[in-house]
Amino acid sequence: MPEGCKHTAAWCVGQLPNLYTKFQETNESRYGEEIARVVQALLNDLAASETARPGARKLADHITDKFRSLHEQFGLPKLNLRLLAAAPSGSRKTV
């Protein structure tokens, strides 16, 4: 994982315990939305690093599945997570 991606991942994961606690205590949608935003940022960063680190997109898919499972298991609102489209491979020729 590229260094910048590690930094982003650590920051995102570090935000989640507090957000989940606040969401559990208040059930306010703003905390659920912030959880989704933070997880989405992590996934986007991972997916974008696929060219530098093959397998990063697969890891992002796995993380997506785990978060969906976690939310299902604990009756939390569904996360609508979407990975960025894969970057095109090779060069493009223009006419």
C-alpha positions in Angstrom: 0.0 0.0 0.0 1.5 3.4 -0.9 2.5 5.6 2.0 -0.2 8.2 1.3 -2.8 5.5 1.2 -1.6 4.1 4.6 -1.9 7.6 6.1 -5.5 8.0 4.7 -6.5 4.5 5.9 -5.1 5.2 9.4 -6.9 8.5 9.6 -10.2 7.1 8.4 -10.1 4.0 10.7 -9.2 6.3 13.6 -12.3 8.4 13.1 -14.8 5.4 13.1 -14.9 4.4 16.8 -16.0 7.9 17.9 -18.5 8.2 15.0 -20.0 4.8 15.7 -20.3 5.7 19.4 -22.0 9.0 18.7 -24.3 7.3 16.2 -25.2 4.6 18.8 -25.9 7.2 21.5 -27.9 9.6 19.4 -29.1 7.7 16.3 -28.6 10.9 14.4 -28.3 10.4 10.6 -25.5 12.9 10.4 -23.2 10.4 12.2 -24.3 7.6 9.9 -23.6 9.9 6.9 -20.2 10.8 8.2 -19.4 7.1 8.7 -20.3 6.4 5.1 -18.3 9.4 3.9 -15.2 8.3 5.9 -15.4 4.7 4.7 -16.0 5.8 1.1 -12.9 8.0 1.3 -10.8 5.0 2.4 -12.2 2.8 -0.4 -11.7 5.5 -3.0 -8.1 5.9 -2.0 -7.5 2.2 -2.0 -9.1 1.7 -5.4 -7.1 4.6 -6.9 -3.9 3.0 -5.7 -4.5 -0.1 -7.9 -2.0 1.0 -10.5 0.8 1.4 -8.0 -0.2 -1.6 -5.9 -2.0 -4.5 -7.7 -4.5 -6.0 -5.4 -5.6 -2.8 -3.8 -8.9 -2.9 -5.5 -9.5 -6.4 -4.3 -8.7 -5.3 -0.8 -11.2 -2.4 -1.2 -13.9 -4.9 -2.3 -13.2 -7.0 0.7 -13.4 -4.1 3.1 -16.7 -3.1 1.4 -18.1 -6.5 2.1 -17.0 -6.5 5.7 -18.6 -3.1 6.4 -21.8 -4.2 4.8 -21.8 -7.4 6.9 -21.0 -5.4 10.1 -23.9 -3.1 9.5 -26.3 -6.0 8.7 -25.2 -7.9 11.8 -25.7 -5.0 14.2 -28.8 -3.6 12.5 -27.1 -0.4 11.4 -28.3 1.6 8.4 -27.1 0.2 5.1 -24.0 1.8 3.7 -24.2 2.7 0.0 -20.6 2.3 -0.8 -19.3 2.5 -4.4 -15.8 1.9 -5.6 -14.4 4.3 -8.2 -14.4 2.9 -11.7 -11.2 1.1 -12.5 -8.6 3.2 -14.3 -8.2 2.4 -17.9 -5.1 0.3 -18.6 -2.6 1.0 -21.4 -2.4 4.1 -23.5 -5.1 5.7 -25.5 -4.6 6.8 -29.0 -6.4 9.8 -30.3 -7.2 10.5 -33.9 
